[in-house]
Amino acid sequence: MRLLRRKFLHLGVGAAALAAVSRVVLAQAYPTRPVRLIVGFPAGGSNDLHARLIAEWLTKHFGRSFIVENRAGAGGNIGAEAVARAVPDGYTLSVCGSTELRNEILYSDLKFSFTRDLAPVAGIMLGPQVLVVHPAFSARSVLELIAAAKANPDSLTVASAGLGSSPHISWELFRSMTGVRIVHVPYRGGAPAMTDLLGQQVQLYFSTLADAMEHIKAGRLRALGVTTATRVRALPDVPAIAEFVQGYEAVGWLGVTAPKDTPTAIIEMLNKAINTGLADPKIAHTIADWGETVFAGSSADFTRFIAAENEKWGKVIRAANIKL
């Protein structure tokens, strides 16, 4: 009986060792076939553009095809869930970010968890927003805006790209930190929100830098402040909102994630390759031209960043009682 038990124990240890060796061999050979980069939004959008930028680099770096696959719908949830359900072998990845992370809090009926079912691989970019107004609007600074809003509660309007969108969440953080009462007007996307801001149908909007830059340079919009902790290179004369509202910071971000239980060796290999690509002057300049900053670091750094973002925005969303 003891002999039989020893044989079973040896078999168990041997199987575990074989599995560990297999994972190491798999990682060393990776990739041996095309890798899918799933994007939860349509082609041509920010997520898609960054995915194609990184896919091109990874294809060159590894000598294997990294193919962008768009699975749009449900605010990025369809694409994120597809990756969460994929085999954790490194051949199905996601380019996703702050929107998909917030969805875990905004939606009550998701069949997966961003923080539980996806493994952070590497960051790609940090995207500031900019608080813009029409040039005819009286306030010329963040402090003047706050004063005007407090003098006339509920008389001003702030547009967003929809409930739970980045402009909406950025506004809710601003509102909670300043105590102003401004009427929120949600639109179905950033384009109609921008159109009505230019037409003076609404007074305020937290826009992406990429969408607002041309209008700011042409004088069609006035920038009151950027949402990063410090000023951005693309708009050096525009103050950070944090210069007037201490501690204010609201940035979008994108990165690469993999299914949970993807071998650590593969995650680290991808992390190193992506960081090498982000250090390439061509890629870095492209990201800078889009009004963003490179977001490089270890997979552990990215994991900690996501946990902090989840805690921060979870408090904002729950306090504002935003549900989708």
N, C-alpha and C positions, 0 to 999 in steps of 0.2 A: 504493500500500500504506500509506504514511504517512497519507494523507488518510483512508483507511478506518479506520485505527487511531485517529486523532483523533476521528472520528465516534463510534466505540464508547466512547471515554473520555468524550466529552461526554454521550453517552446515559447512561452509568453515573453520572456526577456528577449529571445531571438527575434520574435516578430516585431517587437518595439524597436529594436536596434535596426532591423531591416527597413522599417518605415522611416526611421530617422535618416538612414543612409540614402534611401530613395528620394527623400525631400532635398537632401544636399546635392545629389546627382542631378535632380530636376532643375534646381536653381543654377547649377554650374552650366547646364546646357541651354538655359533660357536665353532668348526665345527660339524655339525650333519651328514655329509656324506663325502666321499673322496674328496680331493682337488687336482686339477691338477696344476703341475708346468711345464709350457711349455718352451721348449728350442728350439731356432731357428737354432741349429746346430746339426750335427750327434752325435750319441752316441760315447763316448770315448774321445771327445774333452774337452777343458777346461771348457766351459759352462756346459756341461753335467756332468762332474765329480763334480763340485761345487754344481750343482743342486741336485745330488744324495746324497752328503754329508749333505746338509741342509734338504732334504726331509726325510732322515733317522732320523735326530734329531727331526724334527717337528712331525713326526709320533709317535715317542716315547713320546714327550712332550704333545701332545694333545690326544693321544690315538685314533687317526683317521688316515687313510691312506693319505699320501701326495705322489702322483704318478707323476713321471717324464714322460713327453710326448715330444718326439722329433719331431719337425716340421721344418725340415731343408730346406733351399733354400733362394736365393736372399740375401745372406749376413746377414741372421738373420731377414729379413723383414717379411717373411711369419709368423714366430712364434710371432713376436712382434705385427703384425696386428691382429692375431687371439685373442690375449689378449685384445688389444685395442677395439675390437668389441664384447667382451664377456659381459655377464650380470655382472654388478658391485656388486656382492654379496660375494666376497671373496673366491669363489670356483674355480676361474681360475686366476692363477698368472703366472708371467714370471720371469725366471732367465736370465737376459740380462745385457748389460753393455756398455762400451765405443764404441764398434763397431756399435751397433744399434743406439746409440745416434748420431754418426757421419753420419750415413746413411741419417738422416733428411736433412743434408746439401749437401751430395754427390749426392743424387738422386733427380731429379726434378719432378718425376711423382708418388711419394708415395701417397697412398689414405688415409693415417693416419699421425698423428704427434706424435712423441715420447714425446715431451715436453707438448703437449696439451691433448693427449688422454690416457696417462699412469700416474698413481699416484705412486710416489716413496714410498716404504715401508721400506726397510732397505738395507744397504750395506753389502757386504760379504767379499770382498778382494780387495786389491790394488796390482797390478802386475807390478813390474819394468821390464824394458828391459835392455839389456846390449849391448853396442857397441863392436863388436868383429871383429878381423882381423885374417888372417892366420899368424902363427908364422914367416913365411918367409918375411912378410911385414915389410918394414923398420921402420915405425913409431911405437914407443913404448909408446906413450902417446897421449892424445887428442891434446895437444899443438903441438907436432911433426906432427900429422896428418893435423892440420890446416895449418901449415907452408908448408908441402909438397903439399897440395892441392892448396895453393895460388901461390906456385912457379911454379906449372905445371897445370894450369886450364884445366878442362875437360879431364884430363889424367887418373884419377882414376874412379872406378865404385863402386856404392853402390847398393846392392840387396834389394828387398822388396818382401813381399808375395803377391803383386799385387797392382794396383792403389787403393788408398784410404785405404789400410790396415794400421794397427798400425805401422809396420816398416817404411812404406812410410811416414806417417804423422809425425812420430818422426824425420825422416830425414829432412823433409821440415822445421820443426821448427829449427833444427840444422843449416840448410843451411841459413835460414832467419836471424839467430842470429849471424852467423859467416861470412857470405858473401862468403863462399867457392863455387867453381864450380866443382861439381863432377857429373858424368853421372849416372842417375838413371836407373836401370835395373829391371823392374817388372817381377816377376815370378807368376805362378799359384799356390800359396801356399808357406808356410814356408819350407816344406821339400825339394823341388827342389832348393830353394834359399840357404839353408844350404849346400846341396850337392855340389853346384858350388862354394861356399865359401871355403869348405874343399878342393876342387880340384883346387883352385886358379884361377877360371874363373872370379871371381869378388873379390874386395879387402875388402869391408866393408859390415856389416849387423847389423841392430838393431834387435837382437833376444830376445825372451822371456828368462827369466832366466832358466826356466825348460828345454827348448830345448838346451840351450848352456852349461849348467852346467857340464854335463858329458865330453864334448869336452874340456872345460876349464881345468878341473881337470886332464884330460889325456894329456894335453899339445898340443892338436890338434888345439886349438884356443887360441888367446891372447885377454884378456878383457882389453879394454882401459878405459871404464867408464860405470857406471850405470846411468839410466835415472831418478832416484829419486833425490829429493833435497839434500839428505844426503846419506851416504854409507849404504849398506844393510848388515844384519847380515850374510847372506849366503856367501858373498864375501867381508869380512872386509878389505882386502888389496887392493881392487879395488876402486879407487876414484869415486866420483860422477862427472858427466860431468859438473855440476854446479860449481865445484871447479875451473874450467877453463873458463866456459862460464856462467857468472853470470845470475841467473834467469832461467836457463834451467831446465825444468822438464817435463817428459812425461811418464805417467803411465797408464796402462790399469786398468780397474776395473769391478767388477761384483756386482750385487745387485738384489733385488727382487722388482718387480713392480706389480701393480694391475690396472684394468681398472679404468679410471676416475669415480668419484662419488661413489667409494666403500666406505661404511660407515667408518667414522674416527675411531670409536671404534674398528672395525675389523683390520684396518691398525695398530693401536697402539698395539693391542693384538699380532699381528704377529711380529711387530717390537721388542717388549719385548721378545718374544719367540726366535727370531733369534739371538738377542744380547746375550741372556742367553746361547744359543748354541755356539756362537763364543767365549764365555768365558770358555767353557768347555776345559780342557787341551788337550783332545784327538783331538778335532776338530782344536784347535789352532795350535797344533803340526803338524797336517796333512797339514794345509795351509802353515805353515812355511817350511815344507819339500818340498813343491812345489815351494819354492823360493818367496813366497808372504807374505804379511802382512794382518792381520785381519783388516777389515774396519767396525767398529761398530759405532753406534751413533743413534740419534733420526731420525724419518722420516723427521722432519723439517731440520735437518742437511744434510740429504741425498738430499733433494730437493734443498737446496742452493748449494750443491756441483755440482749437475747436471747442474744447471743454469750457474755456473761459467765455467764448462767444455764446455758447449755448446757455450758460448761466446768466450772462448779462442781458441778452435779448429775451430770454424766458421771463425775466422779471418785468421788462417793459411791456411785453405782449399780454401777460396775465394782468398787470395793473390796468392796462387799457381795455381789458376784456375783449380782445380781438379774436374772433373764431371764424374759420372757413369750413 
